[in-house]
Amino acid sequence: MKNLSDFVLITGLSGSGKTTALQALEDLGYFCVDNLPATLLQSLLEEIAHHQRDLLRVAVSIDVRNRVFLDALPTALDSLHRDYGLQPRILFLDADEETLLRRYSETRRRHPLSDQATEPGAALRQVLLRERILLTPLSRLADRVLDTSQVRSHALHLRVQAWAQVARARGLVLLLQSFAFSHGVPADSDFVFDLRALPNPHYEPELRLLTGRDAAVQDFLAAQELVQTARQSLELFLRQWLPPFAEDHRNYVTVSLGCTGGKHRSVYMVEVLARALAGNGQEVLVEHRELDLRERFS
């Protein structure tokens, strides 16, 4: 299977966004297969490799929908490694219980471990716990565990694509995201910085309805000595600590910067840090959670 350039295994909890993740990889040109029995994994890859001469990227989703075959997955992965030297990159999607309950309520979908078509909330909680226990061994094998509790579908699409392209990136993929403390800290953060002590444009009537991406807000914050001191400190910290992460074979780091409303200070700081840190083979991914905006700097 020398023509297989990348092999991704997507797994995780039902309702955590696996379908979106698979679609994101399909948009990148991956050959995608959903809900594959683990016992067919080697046969699938052999068949694809036999009929495809060009370099090929494959993504497969395996989860509790095929729970009868789930126990066979470790053996299937061992066989691929032994016979072909293949080692998949495993992406495990997670979400907290309340988020999963809400998603099931909104979609009215039946959980694959449910024994009945409809269930009261208490029973569904028990099913979710059972699924989490079944998938714990896989989560421990994952190259990345992504908590999607506070991630919208289109933002997840971009994050999965950025993660997938790490295999071809020379340096780290750095995600800088702004957020509002009033809406909770992003669960997937590697570093969290609190900017609420900085001067707040919200109290300037002419700036209140603008964001940190607007020139007037940027000019206001750029003129604040404390803001610039914070910017310099954060840039220095990240420049010092990102290289050790890369040397330790970490290739995706998430840095979250928060303020009260997630519109002014945190957005501004993410933007200026992204411009400062991009380059030198390093890709910087920007996400403004409360503004629902994403961007890449490279």
Steps between C-alpha positions, in 0.01 A plus 500: 500500500781738410253735333314562827631839614270552797266276698260660749267321740213708634315380806329637806165547666176495306386857448850648535538592130656200328292547186615862473862392553476240225347753262783742577756238399302410189519866397880470526500207257504211745333173401247473783305205635249536781396231748746235385517169689851472644539150356481646147761769554798317349299369204374850424847655500642219287220537247534877479877486468472238225271711282647843575847575367525863608587603853195436710363630826243288681273584793284242674241550772456217752287529813233325710259475207700187419551400863497130405830559317646765731705254703670388177643846431826468702578172323423654160730795571777268622473299176528810286806613691661156487426422134525844342659731756180709507416702807184711478466842650204473735264794559262448793202736522354562844232722655357546846184323607273804500605592146434149373160492670410833340612385155296182524200702613537741207552234232267236650749238385515160666825414678662190344516330840135565579274198522188703428401765247445764768643537845453734796798720590610285794528188282693689232751615762564136584549416131747786457699378800506148360629631166772706670619191688505292180706762317747582780770267359476678163519845656825398667647403162398825330755744361254778576187517711281789386221619728222636279268617780539867410601459136251575225480268200680726250771582756552127559530454125791746488669359811496147363646618171777688680577193711507275194749722322742478793641188336635714217587806708860570592420661829225541752142580416410765757136575573442843655142546613316783669209430733272651764546384858126555540444210258760267647865414437565290184549143617775418250738775615869426560554853635240749628570870552265742677489850346222642715742728689574696181320825409158413360372667179149398603487806725574733209158576344639537148681163523243289682333357189830439318742208539873448536522462122385859444766769454354732762518233770848396390622860517348541846667186637830564323521832686464332841835435667367208705360333188834526321684365804263202500552448127877498534488262795268258323704505180821437692341216697371326187825544308685338790262210559379398155838360385521254795152377410616432144813324626276279715313395184196712585371643176176672600478753782189693603538837672181665628478869588190618680333822606157575640297502178746349251459793257771760561815427702533128432422541129759776466766300682441189292531702180827673591657180635399307187675750277809499722530121529413392146778398267818292524308192384248542781131520426280706727128434513278773644154454643280761665245286680248770585531667160482168313801588282795287395814580304843358414836676517804332349 
